[in-house]
Amino acid sequence: MSPTTTGGPPIHGAPPGRPESALLAQLREVLGEQGLRTSALSRATYRRDASFLNADPLAIALPSTREQLATVLRACRDHRVPFTPRAAGTGLAGGATPTGVGGVRPLVVSVARMDRLLELDAVNRRAYVEPGLVNARLGRAASAKGLRFAPDPASQIAATLGGNVATNAGGIHVLTYGVMSQHVLAVELMDADGEVHLLDGRLPEQDGLDLRGVSVGGEGTLGIVVGAWLRLLPAPPAVGTLLAGFERLDAAAATVGALVTSDRLPDAVELMDARAIELVEGYAQAGYPTNAAAVLLLEYEGLPGGVSAGVDTAARLAGEHGAIEVVRAADPDQRARIWKGRKAVAGAIAKQAPDFFLQDVVVPRSRLGEMLDAVVAIGEREDLTILNVVHAGDGNLHPFVLFDRREQGVLDRVFAAGHDIVTTALALDGTITGEHGVGVEKRDFLAQIYTTDDLAVQQAVRRAMEPSGLANPDKVLPTTVGCLEASMVPEGAWV
């Protein structure tokens, strides 16, 4: 990669000398020994999120209240030290990787201890949450009231809602319910001065610009999410789940096109290729046909009659496209097993490879087959094992590149494969991310999507909302910092 020239929010006015020691002494007084981690072991734990590139932070601050968080951010401001927001660290694009700027290592600011469900308003169908609350915990609380929180990323048992807001996360049911931005009513954002700004959208019509919408997907570059009002939906009265296996990958892709143009639109359409099937079935025993080149996982929700008709339509279309096996979930237990397999992919990979690199690209549904063929070719060219898991209903592919970082030269091949997957998606009229965010991993690809003027406008908005330039300054938008590899080192090369 070559350095880009669009520029990022500069860190101005840094005093001479190193500010780190004074900052850490101040934070230790506020947070105590348990709230500030500085040891090499602690820093190693926070070097990376769920992506595989990493960097060494200055230290880790773990505030448990807004007051403590405000003090931490004001101290960073006073000492001109950048900060990297983080919660569970399940992000997959390096958004929580603590890359430095101008030779100053950032402070990782974890909001994982701010994890309360502050209010569940069943009458108005909304919840008020702190950023560290885990997605699945909100789902369980909503379910007890006959409601649901629709965004359901595969990592929902660990991923936090603050991170979901920051990356505009999606999930398995994104085809019907959309990504996180459709479910965020209001965001409370804390800036580097420790001030909280309510970006409100709870009313049907809101005056002024939609800064709430701008903040969702900001990846910590506009401040830290300290609270959010989230939309809840009624739980569906009936659910129908179907599993279909195919001898050919292109037949499964063609079935997706038929399904989304039928008179019964599924609420979820997931595709897994043969490598993913084999890996998952041995791990989760989900009931997938191991002789299939691909499986589709389909779900319909709503009134019983509509659900039954939808499942019938899916079974018919799968058969017309050559399905070798069609299984309707007979009860909630079988339905849970089917989806357990889909959500267990990342865990199952550990049985086959010590490392994986996960991509996140989107192409038009009509070009899904072309994209899948291209991923297979890229894996063969780079001599890498790649398995595909796809939110097929909206063309969002997740190719998993499996490897062992101890193998000499393998990272170069992994980088090459990741680069080619993204550029292929762009060539097929797609884009670089559907739900995982940009982080550092994909920031320089933005110059291939947006014009210089487009990027300048986005930088201007960022500077207007976060003028200090300290909040995750090297993420999302292309910067003058240089190429990704210059600011990160492979896992294990801790310096």
C-alpha positions as CSV (number, residue, x, y, z in Angstrom):
1,M,0.0,0.0,0.0
2,S,1.1,3.5,-0.6
3,P,0.4,6.5,1.7
4,T,-2.7,8.4,0.9
5,T,-2.9,12.1,0.7
6,T,-6.4,13.0,1.8
7,G,-5.3,13.8,5.3
8,G,-6.9,13.0,8.7
9,P,-7.7,15.0,11.8
10,P,-4.3,16.3,13.0
11,I,-3.2,16.1,16.6
12,H,-2.3,19.7,17.3
13,G,-0.4,21.4,20.1
14,A,1.4,18.4,21.6
15,P,3.7,19.7,24.3
16,P,7.4,19.0,24.1
17,G,8.6,15.8,25.7
18,R,6.6,12.6,26.3
19,P,3.2,13.1,27.9
20,E,2.6,9.4,28.8
21,S,4.1,9.3,32.3
22,A,2.1,12.3,33.6
23,L,-1.1,10.9,32.0
24,L,-0.7,7.5,33.6
25,A,0.0,9.0,37.0
26,Q,-3.2,11.1,36.8
27,L,-5.3,8.2,35.6
28,R,-4.0,5.9,38.4
29,E,-5.3,8.3,40.9
30,V,-8.8,8.3,39.3
31,L,-9.1,4.6,38.4
32,G,-6.9,2.8,40.9
33,E,-4.8,-0.2,40.1
34,Q,-7.8,-2.3,38.9
35,G,-9.0,0.4,36.5
36,L,-5.7,1.1,34.8
37,R,-3.6,-1.7,33.2
38,T,0.0,-1.0,32.1
39,S,1.8,-4.4,32.3
40,A,3.1,-6.1,29.2
41,L,0.7,-8.9,29.7
42,S,-2.3,-6.6,30.0
43,R,-1.2,-4.6,26.9
44,A,-0.8,-7.8,24.9
45,T,-4.4,-8.7,25.7
46,Y,-5.6,-5.4,24.2
47,R,-3.3,-5.3,21.2
48,R,-6.0,-6.3,18.8
49,D,-9.7,-6.9,18.2
50,A,-11.0,-9.9,16.4
51,S,-9.0,-8.9,13.3
52,F,-5.4,-10.3,13.2
53,L,-3.3,-7.1,13.0
54,N,-2.2,-5.6,16.2
55,A,-0.2,-2.8,17.9
56,D,1.0,-2.0,21.3
57,P,-1.1,0.5,23.4
58,L,0.2,2.8,26.0
59,A,-2.1,1.3,28.6
60,I,-5.7,0.3,29.2
61,A,-8.2,2.4,31.1
62,L,-11.3,0.6,32.4
63,P,-13.8,3.3,33.7
64,S,-17.0,2.0,35.2
65,T,-19.0,5.3,35.2
66,R,-19.5,8.2,32.9
67,E,-17.8,10.4,35.4
68,Q,-14.6,8.3,35.3
69,L,-14.8,8.1,31.5
70,A,-15.1,11.9,31.3
71,T,-12.0,12.3,33.5
72,V,-10.1,9.9,31.4
73,L,-10.9,11.7,28.1
74,R,-10.1,15.1,29.6
75,A,-6.8,13.8,30.8
76,C,-6.0,12.5,27.3
77,R,-7.0,15.9,25.9
78,D,-4.7,17.8,28.3
79,H,-1.7,15.6,27.6
80,R,-2.5,15.3,23.8
81,V,-2.6,11.5,23.9
82,P,-5.0,9.8,21.4
83,F,-7.5,7.2,22.6
84,T,-8.9,4.0,21.1
85,P,-12.4,3.1,22.2
86,R,-13.1,-0.6,22.9
87,A,-15.6,-2.9,24.5
88,A,-15.7,-6.6,23.8
89,G,-13.2,-6.5,21.0
90,T,-15.2,-8.6,18.5
91,G,-14.7,-6.1,15.7
92,L,-13.2,-7.6,12.5
93,A,-11.7,-4.6,10.7
94,G,-9.2,-3.3,13.2
95,G,-11.3,-0.5,14.5
96,A,-10.2,-1.2,18.1
97,T,-6.6,-2.0,17.3
98,P,-4.5,0.7,19.1
99,T,-2.5,2.1,16.3
100,G,-0.4,5.1,17.1
101,V,-0.2,8.6,15.6
102,G,2.9,10.8,15.4
103,G,4.9,8.4,17.5
104,V,2.4,8.6,20.4
105,R,0.8,5.3,21.4
106,P,-2.9,5.6,22.2
107,L,-4.6,4.8,25.4
108,V,-7.2,2.0,25.0
109,V,-10.4,3.2,26.7
110,S,-12.6,0.2,27.4
111,V,-16.3,0.8,28.2
112,A,-16.9,-2.9,28.9
113,R,-17.7,-2.2,32.6
114,M,-20.4,0.2,31.6
115,D,-22.9,-2.6,30.8
116,R,-26.3,-1.8,32.3
117,L,-29.7,-2.0,30.7
118,L,-30.9,1.3,32.0
119,E,-34.5,1.1,30.9
120,L,-36.7,-1.3,28.9
121,D,-39.8,0.6,27.8
122,A,-42.2,-2.1,26.6
123,V,-45.0,0.4,25.9
124,N,-42.9,2.5,23.5
125,R,-40.9,-0.5,22.3
126,R,-37.5,0.8,23.1
127,A,-34.5,0.2,25.4
128,Y,-32.0,2.6,26.9
129,V,-28.6,0.9,27.2
130,E,-25.0,1.5,28.2
131,P,-22.3,0.7,25.6
132,G,-20.9,-2.4,27.3
133,L,-24.2,-4.3,27.4
134,V,-24.0,-7.5,25.4
135,N,-26.3,-7.8,22.4
136,A,-27.7,-11.2,23.5
137,R,-28.5,-9.9,27.0
138,L,-30.8,-7.2,25.5
139,G,-32.3,-9.9,23.4
140,R,-33.2,-12.0,26.4
141,A,-34.6,-9.1,28.3
142,A,-36.7,-8.0,25.4
143,S,-38.0,-11.6,24.8
144,A,-39.3,-11.7,28.4
145,K,-41.6,-8.8,27.4
146,G,-42.7,-10.3,24.1
147,L,-40.3,-8.1,22.1
148,R,-37.1,-8.6,20.2
149,F,-34.0,-6.6,19.3
150,A,-33.6,-7.4,15.6
151,P,-29.8,-6.9,14.8
152,D,-28.3,-10.4,15.5
153,P,-24.6,-10.5,14.5
154,A,-23.1,-14.0,14.7
155,S,-21.0,-12.7,17.7
156,Q,-24.1,-11.5,19.6
157,I,-23.3,-13.6,22.6
158,A,-20.2,-11.5,23.1
159,A,-20.5,-8.3,21.0
160,T,-21.6,-5.2,22.9
161,L,-24.2,-2.7,21.8
162,G,-21.8,0.2,21.8
163,G,-19.7,-1.7,19.3
164,N,-22.7,-2.6,17.3
165,V,-23.6,1.1,17.1
166,A,-20.0,2.1,16.3
167,T,-19.7,-0.3,13.4
168,N,-23.3,-0.2,12.2
169,A,-23.5,-4.0,12.7
170,G,-25.9,-6.2,10.9
171,G,-26.6,-9.9,11.3
172,I,-28.5,-12.9,10.0
173,H,-31.9,-11.2,9.7
174,V,-30.5,-8.1,7.9
175,L,-32.5,-8.8,4.7
176,T,-35.8,-7.9,6.4
177,Y,-34.7,-5.7,9.3
178,G,-31.7,-3.9,8.1
179,V,-28.5,-3.0,9.8
180,M,-28.0,-1.2,13.2
181,S,-28.8,2.3,11.9
182,Q,-32.5,1.2,11.4
183,H,-32.7,0.4,15.1
184,V,-30.9,3.3,16.8
185,L,-33.3,6.0,18.0
186,A,-30.8,8.2,19.8
187,V,-27.1,8.2,20.6
188,E,-25.3,9.8,23.6
189,L,-21.8,10.6,22.4
190,M,-19.0,11.8,24.8
191,D,-16.3,14.0,23.3
192,A,-12.7,14.6,24.3
193,D,-13.8,17.3,26.7
194,G,-15.9,14.8,28.6
195,E,-19.1,16.4,27.4
196,V,-22.1,14.3,26.5
197,H,-24.1,15.2,23.3
198,L,-27.5,13.7,22.8
199,L,-28.0,13.0,19.1
200,D,-31.7,12.5,19.2
201,G,-34.1,10.7,16.8
202,R,-36.8,9.4,19.0
203,L,-39.5,11.5,17.6
204,P,-41.0,10.7,14.1
205,E,-39.9,14.0,12.8
206,Q,-36.7,15.6,14.2
207,D,-35.5,19.1,13.5
208,G,-32.1,19.8,12.0
209,L,-29.5,17.5,10.5
210,D,-29.5,13.8,11.3
211,L,-26.3,13.7,13.4
212,R,-27.6,10.5,15.0
213,G,-27.3,8.9,11.6
214,V,-23.8,10.3,11.1
215,S,-22.7,8.9,14.5
216,V,-23.9,5.3,13.8
217,G,-20.9,3.6,12.1
218,G,-18.5,6.3,13.3
219,E,-16.2,3.6,14.8
220,G,-15.2,5.8,17.7
221,T,-13.8,8.6,15.5
222,L,-16.5,11.1,16.6
223,G,-16.3,10.3,20.3
224,I,-17.3,7.4,22.5
225,V,-20.9,6.1,22.7
226,V,-22.0,6.2,26.3
227,G,-25.6,5.5,25.8
228,A,-28.2,4.6,23.2
229,W,-31.9,4.4,22.8
230,L,-32.7,1.3,20.6
231,R,-35.8,0.3,18.8
232,L,-37.5,-3.0,19.9
233,L,-40.0,-4.9,17.7
234,P,-42.8,-7.3,18.5
235,A,-41.7,-10.9,18.6
236,P,-43.1,-12.8,15.6
237,P,-46.0,-15.1,16.4
238,A,-44.6,-17.9,14.1
239,V,-41.2,-18.8,12.7
240,G,-40.3,-21.3,10.0
241,T,-36.8,-22.5,9.2
242,L,-35.6,-24.5,6.2
243,L,-32.3,-26.1,5.2
244,A,-31.5,-26.8,1.6
245,G,-28.4,-28.6,0.3
246,F,-27.1,-28.3,-3.3
247,E,-24.6,-30.3,-5.5
248,R,-23.4,-27.0,-7.1
249,L,-22.5,-23.7,-5.6
250,D,-24.0,-21.8,-8.5
251,A,-27.3,-23.6,-8.1
252,A,-27.5,-22.3,-4.5
253,A,-26.7,-18.8,-5.7
254,A,-29.3,-19.0,-8.4
255,T,-31.9,-20.1,-5.8
256,V,-31.1,-17.0,-3.8
257,G,-32.1,-14.8,-6.7
258,A,-35.4,-16.7,-7.2
259,L,-36.2,-16.4,-3.5
260,V,-35.7,-12.7,-3.1
261,T,-37.9,-12.0,-6.2
262,S,-40.6,-14.4,-5.2
263,D,-43.9,-13.3,-3.6
264,R,-42.7,-14.6,-0.2
265,L,-39.5,-12.8,0.8
266,P,-37.6,-14.7,3.4
267,D,-36.5,-12.9,6.6
268,A,-33.1,-14.6,6.5
269,V,-31.1,-16.2,3.6
270,E,-27.7,-17.6,4.5
271,L,-25.3,-19.5,2.2
272,M,-22.4,-21.7,3.3
273,D,-20.0,-23.5,1.0
274,A,-18.7,-27.1,1.2
275,R,-15.7,-26.2,3.3
276,A,-17.8,-24.3,5.8
277,I,-20.3,-27.2,6.0
278,E,-17.6,-29.8,6.7
279,L,-15.9,-27.7,9.3
280,V,-19.1,-26.7,11.1
281,E,-20.9,-30.1,11.0
282,G,-18.0,-31.8,12.8
283,Y,-18.1,-29.1,15.5
284,A,-21.7,-28.3,16.1
285,Q,-23.6,-31.3,14.6
286,A,-26.2,-29.0,13.1
287,G,-27.6,-31.6,10.7
288,Y,-26.0,-30.1,7.5
289,P,-25.6,-32.5,4.5
290,T,-21.9,-33.1,4.3
291,N,-22.1,-34.3,0.6
292,A,-23.4,-30.8,-0.5
293,A,-21.4,-28.2,-2.3
294,A,-23.5,-25.5,-0.6
295,V,-26.4,-25.1,1.8
296,L,-29.0,-22.4,2.2
297,L,-30.4,-21.6,5.6
298,L,-33.8,-19.8,5.2
299,E,-36.2,-18.4,7.7
300,Y,-39.7,-16.9,7.5
301,E,-41.4,-15.0,10.3
302,G,-44.9,-13.6,10.8
303,L,-48.4,-15.0,11.0
304,P,-48.6,-18.9,10.8
305,G,-50.3,-18.9,7.4
306,G,-47.8,-16.6,5.9
307,V,-44.9,-18.5,7.4
308,S,-46.2,-21.9,6.2
309,A,-46.7,-20.5,2.7
310,G,-43.2,-19.0,2.7
311,V,-41.5,-22.3,3.7
312,D,-43.6,-24.1,1.0
313,T,-42.4,-21.5,-1.6
314,A,-38.7,-21.9,-0.5
315,A,-38.9,-25.7,-0.7
316,R,-40.4,-25.6,-4.2
317,L,-37.8,-23.1,-5.5
318,A,-35.0,-25.1,-4.0
319,G,-36.3,-28.2,-5.6
320,E,-36.6,-26.5,-9.0
321,H,-33.0,-25.4,-8.7
322,G,-31.7,-28.9,-8.1
323,A,-31.6,-29.2,-4.3
324,I,-30.5,-32.6,-3.2
325,E,-31.9,-32.3,0.3
326,V,-34.6,-30.0,1.9
327,V,-35.2,-30.1,5.6
328,R,-37.9,-28.2,7.4
329,A,-37.2,-27.6,11.1
330,A,-39.8,-29.6,13.0
331,D,-39.4,-27.8,16.3
332,P,-37.5,-25.0,18.1
333,D,-34.7,-27.4,19.1
334,Q,-34.0,-28.3,15.4
335,R,-34.2,-24.7,14.4
336,A,-31.7,-23.7,17.1
337,R,-29.3,-26.5,15.9
338,I,-29.5,-25.2,12.3
339,W,-28.6,-21.7,13.4
340,K,-26.0,-22.8,15.9
341,G,-24.0,-24.2,13.0
342,R,-24.1,-20.9,11.2
343,K,-23.0,-19.0,14.2
344,A,-20.3,-21.4,15.2
345,V,-18.1,-20.9,12.1
346,A,-15.4,-18.8,13.8
347,G,-15.2,-21.2,16.8
348,A,-15.0,-24.2,14.6
349,I,-12.1,-22.8,12.6
350,A,-9.8,-23.3,15.6
351,K,-10.1,-27.1,14.9
352,Q,-8.5,-26.6,11.5
353,A,-6.2,-23.6,11.6
354,P,-4.7,-21.4,14.3
355,D,-5.5,-18.1,12.4
356,F,-8.1,-16.7,10.1
357,F,-8.6,-13.5,8.2
358,L,-12.2,-12.6,7.6
359,Q,-13.3,-10.4,4.8
360,D,-16.6,-8.5,4.5
361,V,-17.7,-7.3,1.0
362,V,-21.0,-6.8,-0.8
363,V,-22.0,-7.4,-4.4
364,P,-25.3,-7.1,-6.1
365,R,-27.3,-10.4,-5.7
366,S,-27.2,-10.9,-9.4
367,R,-23.4,-11.1,-9.3
368,L,-23.1,-13.4,-6.2
369,G,-22.2,-16.4,-8.3
370,E,-19.4,-14.5,-10.0
371,M,-18.0,-13.3,-6.7
372,L,-18.0,-16.8,-5.2
373,D,-16.2,-18.2,-8.2
374,A,-13.6,-15.4,-7.9
375,V,-13.0,-16.1,-4.3
376,V,-12.4,-19.8,-5.1
377,A,-9.9,-18.7,-7.8
378,I,-8.1,-16.3,-5.4
379,G,-7.7,-19.1,-2.9
380,E,-6.2,-21.4,-5.5
381,R,-3.8,-18.7,-6.8
382,E,-2.5,-17.9,-3.3
383,D,-2.5,-21.5,-2.1
384,L,-4.8,-20.7,0.7
385,T,-7.9,-22.4,2.2
386,I,-10.9,-20.0,1.9
387,L,-14.4,-20.9,3.1
388,N,-17.4,-18.8,2.4
389,V,-20.3,-17.8,4.6
390,V,-22.7,-15.4,3.0
391,H,-25.6,-13.2,4.0
392,A,-26.9,-14.1,0.6
393,G,-30.1,-12.1,0.7
394,D,-28.2,-8.8,0.5
395,G,-25.1,-10.1,-1.3
396,N,-22.8,-9.7,1.8
397,L,-20.0,-12.2,1.6
398,H,-17.7,-13.3,4.5
399,P,-14.8,-15.3,3.0
400,F,-12.7,-16.8,5.8
401,V,-9.0,-17.1,4.9
402,L,-7.5,-19.9,7.0
403,F,-3.7,-19.9,7.7
404,D,-0.9,-20.4,10.2
405,R,1.0,-17.1,10.8
406,R,4.1,-19.1,11.8
407,E,4.4,-20.3,8.1
408,Q,7.1,-18.3,6.4
409,G,5.7,-15.7,3.9
410,V,2.0,-16.7,4.5
411,L,1.0,-13.2,5.6
412,D,2.0,-11.8,2.2
413,R,-0.3,-14.3,0.6
414,V,-3.1,-13.5,3.0
415,F,-2.8,-9.8,2.4
416,A,-2.8,-10.4,-1.3
417,A,-5.9,-12.5,-1.1
418,G,-7.7,-10.0,1.0
419,H,-6.8,-7.2,-1.4
420,D,-8.0,-9.2,-4.4
421,I,-11.3,-10.1,-2.7
422,V,-12.0,-6.4,-2.1
423,T,-11.0,-5.2,-5.5
424,T,-13.0,-8.0,-7.2
425,A,-16.1,-6.9,-5.3
426,L,-15.5,-3.3,-6.4
427,A,-15.1,-4.5,-10.0
428,L,-18.5,-6.3,-9.7
429,D,-20.2,-3.0,-8.7
430,G,-20.0,-3.9,-5.0
431,T,-18.5,-2.2,-2.0
432,I,-15.9,-2.9,0.7
433,T,-18.0,-3.6,3.8
434,G,-21.6,-4.6,4.6
435,E,-21.5,-4.7,8.4
436,H,-18.0,-5.0,9.9
437,G,-16.9,-1.4,9.4
438,V,-13.8,0.1,7.8
439,G,-11.4,0.4,10.7
440,V,-7.8,0.4,9.5
441,E,-8.1,-2.7,7.4
442,K,-10.1,-1.0,4.6
443,R,-9.6,2.7,5.1
444,D,-7.3,3.2,2.0
445,F,-9.9,1.4,-0.2
446,L,-12.2,4.4,0.4
447,A,-10.2,6.4,-2.2
448,Q,-11.5,3.9,-4.8
449,I,-15.1,4.5,-3.8
450,Y,-15.2,8.2,-3.1
451,T,-13.8,11.2,-4.9
452,T,-11.3,13.5,-3.2
453,D,-14.1,16.0,-2.7
454,D,-16.3,13.3,-1.1
455,L,-13.6,12.4,1.4
456,A,-12.9,16.1,2.1
457,V,-16.6,16.6,3.1
458,Q,-16.4,13.5,5.4
459,Q,-13.2,14.8,7.0
460,A,-14.9,18.2,7.5
461,V,-17.8,16.6,9.3
462,R,-15.5,14.6,11.4
463,R,-13.4,17.6,12.4
464,A,-16.6,19.6,13.2
465,M,-17.9,16.8,15.5
466,E,-14.6,15.8,17.0
467,P,-12.2,18.8,16.7
468,S,-9.5,17.5,19.1
469,G,-8.4,14.8,16.6
470,L,-7.8,12.4,19.5
471,A,-10.7,10.0,19.1
472,N,-9.4,7.0,17.1
473,P,-7.7,9.4,14.8
474,D,-6.2,6.9,12.3
475,K,-9.3,4.9,11.6
476,V,-12.0,4.8,8.8
477,L,-11.0,7.7,6.6
478,P,-7.7,7.6,4.7
479,T,-4.9,9.5,6.5
480,T,-1.3,10.6,5.9
481,V,-0.1,8.1,8.5
482,G,1.1,5.7,5.8
483,C,0.3,2.1,4.9
484,L,-1.4,-0.3,7.3
485,E,1.6,-2.6,7.7
486,A,3.8,0.3,8.8
487,S,1.8,0.8,12.0
488,M,1.2,-2.8,12.9
489,V,3.1,-6.0,13.5
490,P,2.1,-9.6,13.3
491,E,0.8,-11.3,16.5
492,G,3.7,-12.5,18.6
493,A,6.2,-9.9,17.4
494,W,5.5,-7.8,20.5
495,V,8.0,-4.9,20.8
